[in-house]
Amino acid sequence: MISDPISSSSASGLTECSGVWRGNIEHSLKSWPQFFERIVSGEKTHELRCADRNFRVGDIFRLQEFDPKMKEFTGREHRAMITYITSVDLPCALSHKALHPDFCILSIKLL
C-alpha cells in the first residue's frame, strides 16, 4: 500500500484526503517526446505539473505522447502511478521557497 503524509489509502482503493474519500483517478496527460521517452525508459521518475487536477498518491497517469511541432498526438501511450507528491501543501525542505504554489512534483512508477 502506498501512502503519503496527508492522504491514506484503504484496501478498497479509496483515498481519504481532508475528510473526502474517493477512488484513484486516471489522468490523461500530454507528454512531449523528449520527456515521454525518458519516462518510458525509466530514466525520468518524476513530473513537474500544474497542480490543477487534485493529484493524489495512487492516481494513475495515462501519458499520451504529443508532438508540439506537429500539434498532434503520436498514438504512443504509457501508464504510471503517482507514488509521492511534493507541493506547497506537501513540502520538502525547500519547496516553500523554491516551488511555485501552482505546481507540484509527482514521483511516478511505470506500470
C-alpha positions in Angstrom: 0.0 0.0 0.0 1.3 3.5 -0.9 0.7 6.4 1.4 1.8 10.0 1.8 1.8 12.3 4.8 -1.7 13.8 4.1 -3.6 11.0 2.2 -4.2 7.5 3.3 -5.5 4.6 1.2 -7.8 1.8 2.2 -7.8 -1.8 0.9 -10.7 -0.8 -1.3 -8.6 1.6 -3.3 -10.4 4.7 -1.8 -8.2 7.6 -0.7 -9.0 9.9 2.2 -7.7 13.5 2.0 -9.0 16.3 4.0 -12.0 14.3 5.1 -13.1 13.4 1.5 -13.0 9.8 0.2 -12.6 9.0 -3.5 -11.2 6.2 -5.6 -8.0 6.5 -7.5 -8.4 8.5 -10.7 -6.7 8.0 -14.1 -5.5 11.3 -15.5 -4.8 11.6 -19.3 -1.8 13.9 -19.8 0.1 15.2 -22.8 3.8 14.4 -22.7 6.3 15.9 -25.2 8.5 13.3 -27.0 11.8 14.1 -25.1 10.1 13.7 -21.8 7.9 10.7 -22.8 11.0 8.8 -24.0 12.8 9.3 -20.7 9.8 8.3 -18.6 9.2 5.1 -20.7 12.9 4.2 -20.4 12.7 4.6 -16.6 15.3 7.4 -16.6 12.8 10.0 -15.5 10.8 9.1 -12.4 9.1 12.4 -11.7 6.9 15.0 -13.4 6.6 18.7 -12.7 2.9 19.5 -13.3 0.4 22.3 -12.8 -1.4 21.4 -9.5 -4.9 21.9 -11.1 -6.1 18.3 -11.0 -6.2 17.3 -7.3 -3.5 14.7 -7.9 -3.2 12.1 -5.1 -0.9 9.2 -4.3 -2.2 6.1 -6.1 -3.7 8.0 -9.0 -2.7 6.8 -12.5 -1.2 8.8 -15.3 -2.1 7.9 -18.8 0.8 9.7 -20.6 0.0 10.4 -24.2 2.9 11.4 -26.4 2.2 14.7 -28.1 4.3 16.3 -30.8 4.2 20.1 -30.2 5.7 20.8 -33.7 3.1 18.8 -35.5 0.4 19.7 -32.9 -0.9 16.2 -32.7 -0.8 13.0 -30.6 1.7 10.4 -31.9 -0.5 7.4 -30.7 2.0 6.3 -28.1 0.8 5.9 -24.6 2.1 4.6 -21.3 0.7 4.4 -17.8 2.4 5.3 -14.5 1.2 5.6 -10.9 1.8 8.6 -8.6 3.9 7.4 -5.6 4.7 10.7 -3.9 3.8 14.3 -4.2 5.9 17.4 -3.3 4.0 20.7 -3.3 3.4 23.7 -1.1 0.8 21.6 0.7 3.2 18.6 1.0 6.5 20.3 1.3 10.1 19.1 1.3 12.9 21.1 3.0 12.9 23.9 0.4 9.7 23.6 -1.6 8.1 26.5 0.3 10.8 28.8 -1.2 11.6 27.0 -4.5 8.3 25.6 -5.7 5.5 27.9 -7.1 2.2 27.2 -5.3 0.5 26.4 -8.7 2.8 23.5 -9.4 3.7 20.1 -7.9 6.4 17.5 -8.4 5.0 14.0 -8.8 7.1 10.9 -8.2 5.9 8.2 -10.6 6.4 4.5 -11.1 5.8 2.8 -14.5 3.0 0.3 -14.8 
